[in-house]
Amino acid sequence: MEHLLPLAIGFVSLLLLPALGVAGLVKQKVTPVLSVAVFAWLLAGVWALSTGWHAGLPEARFLRLWMAGLTLGAGLLFVARLRERRKTWRWVRFVMTALTLLVFVKALMAFFDTLG
């Protein structure tokens, strides 16, 4: 249980930081495109699981990859929606800055632990 928090923080920061960068580069709304992509991924995965088609992969691995895609897509969609709302964007930047500092401090402490 104690390992879940650092993993969650690392995952969220690794997911949101690139998403914020990509969303910042795109000047138009990306929510419709992301919504269609996530929905298509969801339908394709449900169809594949219901028919037993796993693209030549073991079912467990296919399920993990499908769930990872859904998670990443939902995260990207969430960030895009937050970016479109100007009121919440300031708070998103604040949280991302705090998460970045937290992950940096954690990585620095892990680095010093490896030195001895």
Phi and psi restraints in degrees (range 20) as a CNS / XPLOR table:
assign (resid 1 and name C) (resid 2 and name N)
       (resid 2 and name CA) (resid 2 and name C) 1.0 -71.1 20.0 2
assign (resid 2 and name N) (resid 2 and name CA)
       (resid 2 and name C) (resid 3 and name N) 1.0 -18.2 20.0 2
assign (resid 2 and name C) (resid 3 and name N)
       (resid 3 and name CA) (resid 3 and name C) 1.0 -86.1 20.0 2
assign (resid 3 and name N) (resid 3 and name CA)
       (resid 3 and name C) (resid 4 and name N) 1.0 -13.2 20.0 2
assign (resid 3 and name C) (resid 4 and name N)
       (resid 4 and name CA) (resid 4 and name C) 1.0 -70.7 20.0 2
assign (resid 4 and name N) (resid 4 and name CA)
       (resid 4 and name C) (resid 5 and name N) 1.0 -38.2 20.0 2
assign (resid 4 and name C) (resid 5 and name N)
       (resid 5 and name CA) (resid 5 and name C) 1.0 -64.2 20.0 2
assign (resid 5 and name N) (resid 5 and name CA)
       (resid 5 and name C) (resid 6 and name N) 1.0 -49.8 20.0 2
assign (resid 5 and name C) (resid 6 and name N)
       (resid 6 and name CA) (resid 6 and name C) 1.0 -61.7 20.0 2
assign (resid 6 and name N) (resid 6 and name CA)
       (resid 6 and name C) (resid 7 and name N) 1.0 -37.0 20.0 2
assign (resid 6 and name C) (resid 7 and name N)
       (resid 7 and name CA) (resid 7 and name C) 1.0 -65.5 20.0 2
assign (resid 7 and name N) (resid 7 and name CA)
       (resid 7 and name C) (resid 8 and name N) 1.0 -41.6 20.0 2
assign (resid 7 and name C) (resid 8 and name N)
       (resid 8 and name CA) (resid 8 and name C) 1.0 -65.0 20.0 2
assign (resid 8 and name N) (resid 8 and name CA)
       (resid 8 and name C) (resid 9 and name N) 1.0 -42.5 20.0 2
assign (resid 8 and name C) (resid 9 and name N)
       (resid 9 and name CA) (resid 9 and name C) 1.0 -64.4 20.0 2
assign (resid 9 and name N) (resid 9 and name CA)
       (resid 9 and name C) (resid 10 and name N) 1.0 -45.2 20.0 2
assign (resid 9 and name C) (resid 10 and name N)
       (resid 10 and name CA) (resid 10 and name C) 1.0 -62.6 20.0 2
assign (resid 10 and name N) (resid 10 and name CA)
       (resid 10 and name C) (resid 11 and name N) 1.0 -42.3 20.0 2
assign (resid 10 and name C) (resid 11 and name N)
       (resid 11 and name CA) (resid 11 and name C) 1.0 -65.3 20.0 2
assign (resid 11 and name N) (resid 11 and name CA)
       (resid 11 and name C) (resid 12 and name N) 1.0 -45.9 20.0 2
assign (resid 11 and name C) (resid 12 and name N)
       (resid 12 and name CA) (resid 12 and name C) 1.0 -63.2 20.0 2
assign (resid 12 and name N) (resid 12 and name CA)
       (resid 12 and name C) (resid 13 and name N) 1.0 -42.5 20.0 2
assign (resid 12 and name C) (resid 13 and name N)
       (resid 13 and name CA) (resid 13 and name C) 1.0 -69.3 20.0 2
assign (resid 13 and name N) (resid 13 and name CA)
       (resid 13 and name C) (resid 14 and name N) 1.0 -38.5 20.0 2
assign (resid 13 and name C) (resid 14 and name N)
       (resid 14 and name CA) (resid 14 and name C) 1.0 -71.0 20.0 2
assign (resid 14 and name N) (resid 14 and name CA)
       (resid 14 and name C) (resid 15 and name N) 1.0 -24.2 20.0 2
assign (resid 14 and name C) (resid 15 and name N)
       (resid 15 and name CA) (resid 15 and name C) 1.0 -82.8 20.0 2
assign (resid 15 and name N) (resid 15 and name CA)
       (resid 15 and name C) (resid 16 and name N) 1.0 -46.3 20.0 2
assign (resid 15 and name C) (resid 16 and name N)
       (resid 16 and name CA) (resid 16 and name C) 1.0 -78.2 20.0 2
assign (resid 16 and name N) (resid 16 and name CA)
       (resid 16 and name C) (resid 17 and name N) 1.0 -35.1 20.0 2
assign (resid 16 and name C) (resid 17 and name N)
       (resid 17 and name CA) (resid 17 and name C) 1.0 -61.2 20.0 2
assign (resid 17 and name N) (resid 17 and name CA)
       (resid 17 and name C) (resid 18 and name N) 1.0 -50.8 20.0 2
assign (resid 17 and name C) (resid 18 and name N)
       (resid 18 and name CA) (resid 18 and name C) 1.0 -64.4 20.0 2
assign (resid 18 and name N) (resid 18 and name CA)
       (resid 18 and name C) (resid 19 and name N) 1.0 -35.7 20.0 2
assign (resid 18 and name C) (resid 19 and name N)
       (resid 19 and name CA) (resid 19 and name C) 1.0 -64.2 20.0 2
assign (resid 19 and name N) (resid 19 and name CA)
       (resid 19 and name C) (resid 20 and name N) 1.0 -40.2 20.0 2
assign (resid 19 and name C) (resid 20 and name N)
       (resid 20 and name CA) (resid 20 and name C) 1.0 -65.7 20.0 2
assign (resid 20 and name N) (resid 20 and name CA)
       (resid 20 and name C) (resid 21 and name N) 1.0 -38.8 20.0 2
assign (resid 20 and name C) (resid 21 and name N)
       (resid 21 and name CA) (resid 21 and name C) 1.0 -64.1 20.0 2
assign (resid 21 and name N) (resid 21 and name CA)
       (resid 21 and name C) (resid 22 and name N) 1.0 -44.5 20.0 2
assign (resid 21 and name C) (resid 22 and name N)
       (resid 22 and name CA) (resid 22 and name C) 1.0 -66.4 20.0 2
assign (resid 22 and name N) (resid 22 and name CA)
       (resid 22 and name C) (resid 23 and name N) 1.0 -44.2 20.0 2
assign (resid 22 and name C) (resid 23 and name N)
       (resid 23 and name CA) (resid 23 and name C) 1.0 -64.3 20.0 2
assign (resid 23 and name N) (resid 23 and name CA)
       (resid 23 and name C) (resid 24 and name N) 1.0 -32.1 20.0 2
assign (resid 23 and name C) (resid 24 and name N)
       (resid 24 and name CA) (resid 24 and name C) 1.0 -69.9 20.0 2
assign (resid 24 and name N) (resid 24 and name CA)
       (resid 24 and name C) (resid 25 and name N) 1.0 -29.3 20.0 2
assign (resid 24 and name C) (resid 25 and name N)
       (resid 25 and name CA) (resid 25 and name C) 1.0 -77.9 20.0 2
assign (resid 25 and name N) (resid 25 and name CA)
       (resid 25 and name C) (resid 26 and name N) 1.0 -28.0 20.0 2
assign (resid 25 and name C) (resid 26 and name N)
       (resid 26 and name CA) (resid 26 and name C) 1.0 -88.5 20.0 2
assign (resid 26 and name N) (resid 26 and name CA)
       (resid 26 and name C) (resid 27 and name N) 1.0 123.4 20.0 2
assign (resid 26 and name C) (resid 27 and name N)
       (resid 27 and name CA) (resid 27 and name C) 1.0 -86.6 20.0 2
assign (resid 27 and name N) (resid 27 and name CA)
       (resid 27 and name C) (resid 28 and name N) 1.0 -16.2 20.0 2
assign (resid 27 and name C) (resid 28 and name N)
       (resid 28 and name CA) (resid 28 and name C) 1.0 -102.2 20.0 2
assign (resid 28 and name N) (resid 28 and name CA)
       (resid 28 and name C) (resid 29 and name N) 1.0 169.4 20.0 2
assign (resid 28 and name C) (resid 29 and name N)
       (resid 29 and name CA) (resid 29 and name C) 1.0 -68.3 20.0 2
assign (resid 29 and name N) (resid 29 and name CA)
       (resid 29 and name C) (resid 30 and name N) 1.0 131.7 20.0 2
assign (resid 29 and name C) (resid 30 and name N)
       (resid 30 and name CA) (resid 30 and name C) 1.0 -105.7 20.0 2
assign (resid 30 and name N) (resid 30 and name CA)
       (resid 30 and name C) (resid 31 and name N) 1.0 -4.5 20.0 2
assign (resid 30 and name C) (resid 31 and name N)
       (resid 31 and name CA) (resid 31 and name C) 1.0 -59.7 20.0 2
assign (resid 31 and name N) (resid 31 and name CA)
       (resid 31 and name C) (resid 32 and name N) 1.0 -44.7 20.0 2
assign (resid 31 and name C) (resid 32 and name N)
       (resid 32 and name CA) (resid 32 and name C) 1.0 -61.5 20.0 2
assign (resid 32 and name N) (resid 32 and name CA)
       (resid 32 and name C) (resid 33 and name N) 1.0 -41.2 20.0 2
assign (resid 32 and name C) (resid 33 and name N)
       (resid 33 and name CA) (resid 33 and name C) 1.0 -66.9 20.0 2
assign (resid 33 and name N) (resid 33 and name CA)
       (resid 33 and name C) (resid 34 and name N) 1.0 -45.0 20.0 2
assign (resid 33 and name C) (resid 34 and name N)
       (resid 34 and name CA) (resid 34 and name C) 1.0 -65.6 20.0 2
assign (resid 34 and name N) (resid 34 and name CA)
       (resid 34 and name C) (resid 35 and name N) 1.0 -37.8 20.0 2
assign (resid 34 and name C) (resid 35 and name N)
       (resid 35 and name CA) (resid 35 and name C) 1.0 -61.8 20.0 2
assign (resid 35 and name N) (resid 35 and name CA)
       (resid 35 and name C) (resid 36 and name N) 1.0 -45.4 20.0 2
assign (resid 35 and name C) (resid 36 and name N)
       (resid 36 and name CA) (resid 36 and name C) 1.0 -64.4 20.0 2
assign (resid 36 and name N) (resid 36 and name CA)
       (resid 36 and name C) (resid 37 and name N) 1.0 -42.8 20.0 2
assign (resid 36 and name C) (resid 37 and name N)
       (resid 37 and name CA) (resid 37 and name C) 1.0 -63.8 20.0 2
assign (resid 37 and name N) (resid 37 and name CA)
       (resid 37 and name C) (resid 38 and name N) 1.0 -45.0 20.0 2
assign (resid 37 and name C) (resid 38 and name N)
       (resid 38 and name CA) (resid 38 and name C) 1.0 -66.6 20.0 2
assign (resid 38 and name N) (resid 38 and name CA)
       (resid 38 and name C) (resid 39 and name N) 1.0 -41.0 20.0 2
assign (resid 38 and name C) (resid 39 and name N)
       (resid 39 and name CA) (resid 39 and name C) 1.0 -65.7 20.0 2
assign (resid 39 and name N) (resid 39 and name CA)
       (resid 39 and name C) (resid 40 and name N) 1.0 -40.9 20.0 2
assign (resid 39 and name C) (resid 40 and name N)
       (resid 40 and name CA) (resid 40 and name C) 1.0 -63.9 20.0 2
assign (resid 40 and name N) (resid 40 and name CA)
       (resid 40 and name C) (resid 41 and name N) 1.0 -40.9 20.0 2
assign (resid 40 and name C) (resid 41 and name N)
       (resid 41 and name CA) (resid 41 and name C) 1.0 -62.8 20.0 2
assign (resid 41 and name N) (resid 41 and name CA)
       (resid 41 and name C) (resid 42 and name N) 1.0 -41.1 20.0 2
assign (resid 41 and name C) (resid 42 and name N)
       (resid 42 and name CA) (resid 42 and name C) 1.0 -62.9 20.0 2
assign (resid 42 and name N) (resid 42 and name CA)
       (resid 42 and name C) (resid 43 and name N) 1.0 -49.5 20.0 2
assign (resid 42 and name C) (resid 43 and name N)
       (resid 43 and name CA) (resid 43 and name C) 1.0 -63.6 20.0 2
assign (resid 43 and name N) (resid 43 and name CA)
       (resid 43 and name C) (resid 44 and name N) 1.0 -41.2 20.0 2
assign (resid 43 and name C) (resid 44 and name N)
       (resid 44 and name CA) (resid 44 and name C) 1.0 -63.3 20.0 2
assign (resid 44 and name N) (resid 44 and name CA)
       (resid 44 and name C) (resid 45 and name N) 1.0 -41.4 20.0 2
assign (resid 44 and name C) (resid 45 and name N)
       (resid 45 and name CA) (resid 45 and name C) 1.0 -67.8 20.0 2
assign (resid 45 and name N) (resid 45 and name CA)
       (resid 45 and name C) (resid 46 and name N) 1.0 -40.7 20.0 2
assign (resid 45 and name C) (resid 46 and name N)
       (resid 46 and name CA) (resid 46 and name C) 1.0 -63.7 20.0 2
assign (resid 46 and name N) (resid 46 and name CA)
       (resid 46 and name C) (resid 47 and name N) 1.0 -43.2 20.0 2
assign (resid 46 and name C) (resid 47 and name N)
       (resid 47 and name CA) (resid 47 and name C) 1.0 -62.0 20.0 2
assign (resid 47 and name N) (resid 47 and name CA)
       (resid 47 and name C) (resid 48 and name N) 1.0 -46.1 20.0 2
assign (resid 47 and name C) (resid 48 and name N)
       (resid 48 and name CA) (resid 48 and name C) 1.0 -62.6 20.0 2
assign (resid 48 and name N) (resid 48 and name CA)
       (resid 48 and name C) (resid 49 and name N) 1.0 -41.8 20.0 2
assign (resid 48 and name C) (resid 49 and name N)
       (resid 49 and name CA) (resid 49 and name C) 1.0 -70.5 20.0 2
assign (resid 49 and name N) (resid 49 and name CA)
       (resid 49 and name C) (resid 50 and name N) 1.0 -35.1 20.0 2
assign (resid 49 and name C) (resid 50 and name N)
       (resid 50 and name CA) (resid 50 and name C) 1.0 -74.6 20.0 2
assign (resid 50 and name N) (resid 50 and name CA)
       (resid 50 and name C) (resid 51 and name N) 1.0 -28.2 20.0 2
assign (resid 50 and name C) (resid 51 and name N)
       (resid 51 and name CA) (resid 51 and name C) 1.0 -93.3 20.0 2
assign (resid 51 and name N) (resid 51 and name CA)
       (resid 51 and name C) (resid 52 and name N) 1.0 -11.9 20.0 2
assign (resid 51 and name C) (resid 52 and name N)
       (resid 52 and name CA) (resid 52 and name C) 1.0 85.6 20.0 2
assign (resid 52 and name N) (resid 52 and name CA)
       (resid 52 and name C) (resid 53 and name N) 1.0 8.7 20.0 2
assign (resid 52 and name C) (resid 53 and name N)
       (resid 53 and name CA) (resid 53 and name C) 1.0 -85.2 20.0 2
assign (resid 53 and name N) (resid 53 and name CA)
       (resid 53 and name C) (resid 54 and name N) 1.0 124.7 20.0 2
assign (resid 53 and name C) (resid 54 and name N)
       (resid 54 and name CA) (resid 54 and name C) 1.0 -126.2 20.0 2
assign (resid 54 and name N) (resid 54 and name CA)
       (resid 54 and name C) (resid 55 and name N) 1.0 21.3 20.0 2
assign (resid 54 and name C) (resid 55 and name N)
       (resid 55 and name CA) (resid 55 and name C) 1.0 57.6 20.0 2
assign (resid 55 and name N) (resid 55 and name CA)
       (resid 55 and name C) (resid 56 and name N) 1.0 32.6 20.0 2
assign (resid 55 and name C) (resid 56 and name N)
       (resid 56 and name CA) (resid 56 and name C) 1.0 77.1 20.0 2
assign (resid 56 and name N) (resid 56 and name CA)
       (resid 56 and name C) (resid 57 and name N) 1.0 8.7 20.0 2
assign (resid 56 and name C) (resid 57 and name N)
       (resid 57 and name CA) (resid 57 and name C) 1.0 -103.4 20.0 2
assign (resid 57 and name N) (resid 57 and name CA)
       (resid 57 and name C) (resid 58 and name N) 1.0 157.2 20.0 2
assign (resid 57 and name C) (resid 58 and name N)
       (resid 58 and name CA) (resid 58 and name C) 1.0 -61.3 20.0 2
assign (resid 58 and name N) (resid 58 and name CA)
       (resid 58 and name C) (resid 59 and name N) 1.0 149.0 20.0 2
assign (resid 58 and name C) (resid 59 and name N)
       (resid 59 and name CA) (resid 59 and name C) 1.0 -58.6 20.0 2
assign (resid 59 and name N) (resid 59 and name CA)
       (resid 59 and name C) (resid 60 and name N) 1.0 -40.4 20.0 2
assign (resid 59 and name C) (resid 60 and name N)
       (resid 60 and name CA) (resid 60 and name C) 1.0 -63.6 20.0 2
assign (resid 60 and name N) (resid 60 and name CA)
       (resid 60 and name C) (resid 61 and name N) 1.0 -41.9 20.0 2
assign (resid 60 and name C) (resid 61 and name N)
       (resid 61 and name CA) (resid 61 and name C) 1.0 -68.4 20.0 2
assign (resid 61 and name N) (resid 61 and name CA)
       (resid 61 and name C) (resid 62 and name N) 1.0 -41.3 20.0 2
assign (resid 61 and name C) (resid 62 and name N)
       (resid 62 and name CA) (resid 62 and name C) 1.0 -59.3 20.0 2
assign (resid 62 and name N) (resid 62 and name CA)
       (resid 62 and name C) (resid 63 and name N) 1.0 -43.9 20.0 2
assign (resid 62 and name C) (resid 63 and name N)
       (resid 63 and name CA) (resid 63 and name C) 1.0 -63.0 20.0 2
assign (resid 63 and name N) (resid 63 and name CA)
       (resid 63 and name C) (resid 64 and name N) 1.0 -41.9 20.0 2
assign (resid 63 and name C) (resid 64 and name N)
       (resid 64 and name CA) (resid 64 and name C) 1.0 -62.6 20.0 2
assign (resid 64 and name N) (resid 64 and name CA)
       (resid 64 and name C) (resid 65 and name N) 1.0 -44.6 20.0 2
assign (resid 64 and name C) (resid 65 and name N)
       (resid 65 and name CA) (resid 65 and name C) 1.0 -65.3 20.0 2
assign (resid 65 and name N) (resid 65 and name CA)
       (resid 65 and name C) (resid 66 and name N) 1.0 -40.9 20.0 2
assign (resid 65 and name C) (resid 66 and name N)
       (resid 66 and name CA) (resid 66 and name C) 1.0 -63.6 20.0 2
assign (resid 66 and name N) (resid 66 and name CA)
       (resid 66 and name C) (resid 67 and name N) 1.0 -44.8 20.0 2
assign (resid 66 and name C) (resid 67 and name N)
       (resid 67 and name CA) (resid 67 and name C) 1.0 -66.1 20.0 2
assign (resid 67 and name N) (resid 67 and name CA)
       (resid 67 and name C) (resid 68 and name N) 1.0 -37.4 20.0 2
assign (resid 67 and name C) (resid 68 and name N)
       (resid 68 and name CA) (resid 68 and name C) 1.0 -62.6 20.0 2
assign (resid 68 and name N) (resid 68 and name CA)
       (resid 68 and name C) (resid 69 and name N) 1.0 -41.8 20.0 2
assign (resid 68 and name C) (resid 69 and name N)
       (resid 69 and name CA) (resid 69 and name C) 1.0 -63.7 20.0 2
assign (resid 69 and name N) (resid 69 and name CA)
       (resid 69 and name C) (resid 70 and name N) 1.0 -41.8 20.0 2
assign (resid 69 and name C) (resid 70 and name N)
       (resid 70 and name CA) (resid 70 and name C) 1.0 -63.2 20.0 2
assign (resid 70 and name N) (resid 70 and name CA)
       (resid 70 and name C) (resid 71 and name N) 1.0 -42.3 20.0 2
assign (resid 70 and name C) (resid 71 and name N)
       (resid 71 and name CA) (resid 71 and name C) 1.0 -64.1 20.0 2
assign (resid 71 and name N) (resid 71 and name CA)
       (resid 71 and name C) (resid 72 and name N) 1.0 -47.2 20.0 2
assign (resid 71 and name C) (resid 72 and name N)
       (resid 72 and name CA) (resid 72 and name C) 1.0 -63.9 20.0 2
assign (resid 72 and name N) (resid 72 and name CA)
       (resid 72 and name C) (resid 73 and name N) 1.0 -43.5 20.0 2
assign (resid 72 and name C) (resid 73 and name N)
       (resid 73 and name CA) (resid 73 and name C) 1.0 -62.8 20.0 2
assign (resid 73 and name N) (resid 73 and name CA)
       (resid 73 and name C) (resid 74 and name N) 1.0 -43.1 20.0 2
assign (resid 73 and name C) (resid 74 and name N)
       (resid 74 and name CA) (resid 74 and name C) 1.0 -65.0 20.0 2
assign (resid 74 and name N) (resid 74 and name CA)
       (resid 74 and name C) (resid 75 and name N) 1.0 -39.3 20.0 2
assign (resid 74 and name C) (resid 75 and name N)
       (resid 75 and name CA) (resid 75 and name C) 1.0 -63.4 20.0 2
assign (resid 75 and name N) (resid 75 and name CA)
       (resid 75 and name C) (resid 76 and name N) 1.0 -44.7 20.0 2
assign (resid 75 and name C) (resid 76 and name N)
       (resid 76 and name CA) (resid 76 and name C) 1.0 -63.2 20.0 2
assign (resid 76 and name N) (resid 76 and name CA)
       (resid 76 and name C) (resid 77 and name N) 1.0 -40.0 20.0 2
assign (resid 76 and name C) (resid 77 and name N)
       (resid 77 and name CA) (resid 77 and name C) 1.0 -64.8 20.0 2
assign (resid 77 and name N) (resid 77 and name CA)
       (resid 77 and name C) (resid 78 and name N) 1.0 -41.5 20.0 2
assign (resid 77 and name C) (resid 78 and name N)
       (resid 78 and name CA) (resid 78 and name C) 1.0 -61.4 20.0 2
assign (resid 78 and name N) (resid 78 and name CA)
       (resid 78 and name C) (resid 79 and name N) 1.0 -45.3 20.0 2
assign (resid 78 and name C) (resid 79 and name N)
       (resid 79 and name CA) (resid 79 and name C) 1.0 -65.4 20.0 2
assign (resid 79 and name N) (resid 79 and name CA)
       (resid 79 and name C) (resid 80 and name N) 1.0 -40.7 20.0 2
assign (resid 79 and name C) (resid 80 and name N)
       (resid 80 and name CA) (resid 80 and name C) 1.0 -62.8 20.0 2
assign (resid 80 and name N) (resid 80 and name CA)
       (resid 80 and name C) (resid 81 and name N) 1.0 -41.0 20.0 2
assign (resid 80 and name C) (resid 81 and name N)
       (resid 81 and name CA) (resid 81 and name C) 1.0 -66.3 20.0 2
assign (resid 81 and name N) (resid 81 and name CA)
       (resid 81 and name C) (resid 82 and name N) 1.0 -39.3 20.0 2
assign (resid 81 and name C) (resid 82 and name N)
       (resid 82 and name CA) (resid 82 and name C) 1.0 -65.0 20.0 2
assign (resid 82 and name N) (resid 82 and name CA)
       (resid 82 and name C) (resid 83 and name N) 1.0 -37.4 20.0 2
assign (resid 82 and name C) (resid 83 and name N)
       (resid 83 and name CA) (resid 83 and name C) 1.0 -64.6 20.0 2
assign (resid 83 and name N) (resid 83 and name CA)
       (resid 83 and name C) (resid 84 and name N) 1.0 -33.4 20.0 2
assign (resid 83 and name C) (resid 84 and name N)
       (resid 84 and name CA) (resid 84 and name C) 1.0 -74.1 20.0 2
assign (resid 84 and name N) (resid 84 and name CA)
       (resid 84 and name C) (resid 85 and name N) 1.0 -18.2 20.0 2
assign (resid 84 and name C) (resid 85 and name N)
       (resid 85 and name CA) (resid 85 and name C) 1.0 -96.8 20.0 2
assign (resid 85 and name N) (resid 85 and name CA)
       (resid 85 and name C) (resid 86 and name N) 1.0 108.0 20.0 2
assign (resid 85 and name C) (resid 86 and name N)
       (resid 86 and name CA) (resid 86 and name C) 1.0 -63.2 20.0 2
assign (resid 86 and name N) (resid 86 and name CA)
       (resid 86 and name C) (resid 87 and name N) 1.0 -33.9 20.0 2
assign (resid 86 and name C) (resid 87 and name N)
       (resid 87 and name CA) (resid 87 and name C) 1.0 -65.1 20.0 2
assign (resid 87 and name N) (resid 87 and name CA)
       (resid 87 and name C) (resid 88 and name N) 1.0 -38.4 20.0 2
assign (resid 87 and name C) (resid 88 and name N)
       (resid 88 and name CA) (resid 88 and name C) 1.0 -86.5 20.0 2
assign (resid 88 and name N) (resid 88 and name CA)
       (resid 88 and name C) (resid 89 and name N) 1.0 -16.4 20.0 2
assign (resid 88 and name C) (resid 89 and name N)
       (resid 89 and name CA) (resid 89 and name C) 1.0 -62.9 20.0 2
assign (resid 89 and name N) (resid 89 and name CA)
       (resid 89 and name C) (resid 90 and name N) 1.0 -35.4 20.0 2
assign (resid 89 and name C) (resid 90 and name N)
       (resid 90 and name CA) (resid 90 and name C) 1.0 -61.6 20.0 2
assign (resid 90 and name N) (resid 90 and name CA)
       (resid 90 and name C) (resid 91 and name N) 1.0 -41.3 20.0 2
assign (resid 90 and name C) (resid 91 and name N)
       (resid 91 and name CA) (resid 91 and name C) 1.0 -69.4 20.0 2
assign (resid 91 and name N) (resid 91 and name CA)
       (resid 91 and name C) (resid 92 and name N) 1.0 -35.4 20.0 2
assign (resid 91 and name C) (resid 92 and name N)
       (resid 92 and name CA) (resid 92 and name C) 1.0 -62.9 20.0 2
assign (resid 92 and name N) (resid 92 and name CA)
       (resid 92 and name C) (resid 93 and name N) 1.0 -45.2 20.0 2
assign (resid 92 and name C) (resid 93 and name N)
       (resid 93 and name CA) (resid 93 and name C) 1.0 -61.7 20.0 2
assign (resid 93 and name N) (resid 93 and name CA)
       (resid 93 and name C) (resid 94 and name N) 1.0 -39.8 20.0 2
assign (resid 93 and name C) (resid 94 and name N)
       (resid 94 and name CA) (resid 94 and name C) 1.0 -63.5 20.0 2
assign (resid 94 and name N) (resid 94 and name CA)
       (resid 94 and name C) (resid 95 and name N) 1.0 -46.6 20.0 2
assign (resid 94 and name C) (resid 95 and name N)
       (resid 95 and name CA) (resid 95 and name C) 1.0 -64.1 20.0 2
assign (resid 95 and name N) (resid 95 and name CA)
       (resid 95 and name C) (resid 96 and name N) 1.0 -41.1 20.0 2
assign (resid 95 and name C) (resid 96 and name N)
       (resid 96 and name CA) (resid 96 and name C) 1.0 -64.7 20.0 2
assign (resid 96 and name N) (resid 96 and name CA)
       (resid 96 and name C) (resid 97 and name N) 1.0 -38.1 20.0 2
assign (resid 96 and name C) (resid 97 and name N)
       (resid 97 and name CA) (resid 97 and name C) 1.0 -63.9 20.0 2
assign (resid 97 and name N) (resid 97 and name CA)
       (resid 97 and name C) (resid 98 and name N) 1.0 -44.0 20.0 2
assign (resid 97 and name C) (resid 98 and name N)
       (resid 98 and name CA) (resid 98 and name C) 1.0 -63.5 20.0 2
assign (resid 98 and name N) (resid 98 and name CA)
       (resid 98 and name C) (resid 99 and name N) 1.0 -43.5 20.0 2
assign (resid 98 and name C) (resid 99 and name N)
       (resid 99 and name CA) (resid 99 and name C) 1.0 -64.1 20.0 2
assign (resid 99 and name N) (resid 99 and name CA)
       (resid 99 and name C) (resid 100 and name N) 1.0 -39.5 20.0 2
assign (resid 99 and name C) (resid 100 and name N)
       (resid 100 and name CA) (resid 100 and name C) 1.0 -62.0 20.0 2
assign (resid 100 and name N) (resid 100 and name CA)
       (resid 100 and name C) (resid 101 and name N) 1.0 -44.8 20.0 2
assign (resid 100 and name C) (resid 101 and name N)
       (resid 101 and name CA) (resid 101 and name C) 1.0 -63.9 20.0 2
assign (resid 101 and name N) (resid 101 and name CA)
       (resid 101 and name C) (resid 102 and name N) 1.0 -41.4 20.0 2
assign (resid 101 and name C) (resid 102 and name N)
       (resid 102 and name CA) (resid 102 and name C) 1.0 -63.5 20.0 2
assign (resid 102 and name N) (resid 102 and name CA)
       (resid 102 and name C) (resid 103 and name N) 1.0 -45.2 20.0 2
assign (resid 102 and name C) (resid 103 and name N)
       (resid 103 and name CA) (resid 103 and name C) 1.0 -66.0 20.0 2
assign (resid 103 and name N) (resid 103 and name CA)
       (resid 103 and name C) (resid 104 and name N) 1.0 -39.0 20.0 2
assign (resid 103 and name C) (resid 104 and name N)
       (resid 104 and name CA) (resid 104 and name C) 1.0 -62.8 20.0 2
assign (resid 104 and name N) (resid 104 and name CA)
       (resid 104 and name C) (resid 105 and name N) 1.0 -45.3 20.0 2
assign (resid 104 and name C) (resid 105 and name N)
       (resid 105 and name CA) (resid 105 and name C) 1.0 -63.3 20.0 2
assign (resid 105 and name N) (resid 105 and name CA)
       (resid 105 and name C) (resid 106 and name N) 1.0 -42.4 20.0 2
assign (resid 105 and name C) (resid 106 and name N)
       (resid 106 and name CA) (resid 106 and name C) 1.0 -61.9 20.0 2
assign (resid 106 and name N) (resid 106 and name CA)
       (resid 106 and name C) (resid 107 and name N) 1.0 -43.9 20.0 2
assign (resid 106 and name C) (resid 107 and name N)
       (resid 107 and name CA) (resid 107 and name C) 1.0 -67.2 20.0 2
assign (resid 107 and name N) (resid 107 and name CA)
       (resid 107 and name C) (resid 108 and name N) 1.0 -37.6 20.0 2
assign (resid 107 and name C) (resid 108 and name N)
       (resid 108 and name CA) (resid 108 and name C) 1.0 -65.9 20.0 2
assign (resid 108 and name N) (resid 108 and name CA)
       (resid 108 and name C) (resid 109 and name N) 1.0 -41.5 20.0 2
assign (resid 108 and name C) (resid 109 and name N)
       (resid 109 and name CA) (resid 109 and name C) 1.0 -64.9 20.0 2
assign (resid 109 and name N) (resid 109 and name CA)
       (resid 109 and name C) (resid 110 and name N) 1.0 -39.9 20.0 2
assign (resid 109 and name C) (resid 110 and name N)
       (resid 110 and name CA) (resid 110 and name C) 1.0 -65.1 20.0 2
assign (resid 110 and name N) (resid 110 and name CA)
       (resid 110 and name C) (resid 111 and name N) 1.0 -38.0 20.0 2
assign (resid 110 and name C) (resid 111 and name N)
       (resid 111 and name CA) (resid 111 and name C) 1.0 -63.4 20.0 2
assign (resid 111 and name N) (resid 111 and name CA)
       (resid 111 and name C) (resid 112 and name N) 1.0 -45.9 20.0 2
assign (resid 111 and name C) (resid 112 and name N)
       (resid 112 and name CA) (resid 112 and name C) 1.0 -66.6 20.0 2
assign (resid 112 and name N) (resid 112 and name CA)
       (resid 112 and name C) (resid 113 and name N) 1.0 -30.7 20.0 2
assign (resid 112 and name C) (resid 113 and name N)
       (resid 113 and name CA) (resid 113 and name C) 1.0 -66.0 20.0 2
assign (resid 113 and name N) (resid 113 and name CA)
       (resid 113 and name C) (resid 114 and name N) 1.0 -33.0 20.0 2
assign (resid 113 and name C) (resid 114 and name N)
       (resid 114 and name CA) (resid 114 and name C) 1.0 -73.8 20.0 2
assign (resid 114 and name N) (resid 114 and name CA)
       (resid 114 and name C) (resid 115 and name N) 1.0 -23.3 20.0 2
assign (resid 114 and name C) (resid 115 and name N)
       (resid 115 and name CA) (resid 115 and name C) 1.0 -74.3 20.0 2
assign (resid 115 and name N) (resid 115 and name CA)
       (resid 115 and name C) (resid 116 and name N) 1.0 -23.5 20.0 2
